[in-house]
């Protein structure tokens, strides 16, 4: 899935599952929990992934200049 420069967000817990994810310069956000299940490559170059909890599994990760943020709801 390609989400370059876009925002995917939810006020609730949601599981994001995909073969691959390109979140370059994008935002993947949840006000609550965010389980990530990416079977191949997760690219978060200059992107933001944030939630109150993050449980991430990926085949590979490129987080060059990217940010992961865990915050209380």
C-alpha positions as CSV (number, residue, x, y, z in Angstrom):
1,X,0.0,0.0,0.0
2,X,1.3,3.5,-0.8
3,X,0.4,6.3,1.5
4,X,3.0,8.9,0.6
5,X,2.2,12.3,2.1
6,X,-1.3,11.1,3.1
7,X,-2.9,10.6,6.5
8,X,-4.6,7.5,7.7
9,X,-6.1,8.0,11.1
10,X,-8.7,6.6,13.5
11,X,-10.2,7.6,16.9
12,X,-10.4,3.9,17.7
13,X,-8.0,0.9,17.8
14,X,-7.4,-0.5,14.4
15,X,-5.2,-3.2,13.0
16,X,-3.3,-2.2,9.9
17,X,-2.4,-5.2,7.9
18,X,-0.7,-5.2,4.4
19,X,2.0,-7.0,2.4
20,X,4.0,-3.7,2.3
21,X,3.5,-0.1,3.4
22,X,5.1,3.0,2.0
23,X,4.3,5.8,4.6
24,X,7.0,8.2,3.3
25,X,6.1,11.7,4.4
26,X,2.8,10.3,5.5
27,X,0.9,10.0,8.8
28,X,-0.5,6.8,10.3
29,X,-2.3,7.7,13.5
30,X,-4.7,6.3,16.1
31,X,-6.0,7.9,19.3
32,X,-5.8,4.4,20.9
33,X,-3.9,1.3,19.9
34,X,-2.2,0.6,16.6
35,X,-1.2,-3.0,15.8
36,X,0.8,-3.1,12.5
37,X,1.2,-6.3,10.6
38,X,3.3,-5.7,7.5
39,X,4.6,-9.0,6.1
40,X,7.3,-7.4,3.9
41,X,8.7,-3.9,3.8
42,X,7.6,-1.0,6.0
43,X,9.0,2.3,4.8
44,X,8.4,5.3,7.1
45,X,10.9,7.7,5.5
46,X,10.2,11.2,7.0
47,X,6.8,9.8,8.1
48,X,5.0,9.7,11.4
49,X,3.4,6.7,13.1
50,X,1.7,7.5,16.3
51,X,-0.8,6.0,18.8
52,X,-1.3,5.4,22.5
53,X,0.3,1.9,22.0
54,X,2.0,0.5,18.9
55,X,2.6,-3.2,18.3
56,X,4.6,-3.5,15.1
57,X,5.7,-6.5,13.1
58,X,7.3,-6.0,9.7
59,X,9.6,-8.0,7.4
60,X,11.9,-5.0,7.2
61,X,11.9,-1.4,8.2
62,X,13.3,1.8,6.8
63,X,12.6,4.6,9.2
64,X,15.2,7.1,7.8
65,X,14.1,10.5,9.3
66,X,10.8,9.0,10.4
67,X,9.2,9.4,13.8
68,X,7.3,6.9,16.0
69,X,5.3,8.4,18.8
70,X,3.6,6.7,21.7
71,X,1.3,9.0,23.7
72,X,-1.4,8.6,26.3
73,X,-5.0,9.0,25.1
